[in-house]
Amino acid sequence: MGERALVVVPTYNEVGNIPHLVPQVLAQDPRLEILLVDDNSPDGTGVLADAVATKEPRLHVLHRDGKLGLGTAYLTGFRWALDRGYDYIFEMDADFSHDPVHLKDFLSTICQADLVLGSRYLNGKVTVVNWPMGRLVLSYCANIYARWLTGLRIWDLTGGFKCFRRTVLEAIDLSRVRSNGYAFQIEMSVRAWRKGFTLKEIPIVFVDRTEGQSKMNRAIVREAVWMVPRLRLMAWFGRI
């Protein structure tokens, strides 16, 4: 059997995006499959996903009981992927802020790295569309803060478009991952780096969603603020 790659996509109220996202993702490479992890979306996303999956064998759907958070959705997807022997596991948003066209770049770059990160700020160049200035400044400064405290010299530590080799996820004790919002992205990258894996960034264009609502809120920001110094302390005490 050849290499297999799984794109893990958490969903909550994404019924309008699923019919377009699935074929665009699968068209990028025949090795790609998709796992939608739906948190009991009230708009019927999970029901529609099941219907699409009956006609598309490369689409898989997991249903959770409620809105349990981004980080736990990815961890659920990671475990599912590892149990089924996928070689590469992606993180990707359902709202087209992550362009499926970039999946090809990830697959070519993963040959030279263990974890590939899609960067909105590579070499200081901002490639973000539709964000208000306040949110852009918050995101850019959050990455400076995370780089400074963790010591990981990655331009975009908070981005959620990634590709892991299965060996990375196997080496990380997923039961000890504590973050659930955007801090989850920082924590996973820091844990991979501390394990000695090679991280590489590639440029992406991030386009903020034009329909539906952003998942960003104050609780997610607070979690990221306190989790970064906690990761520094955990590294000092050898707990990563």
Summary of the structure (lengths in Angstrom):
residues: 240
radius of gyration: 16.8
end to end distance: 33.6
largest distance: 50.3
contacts: 769
relative contact order: 0.16
helix: 44%
strand: 18%
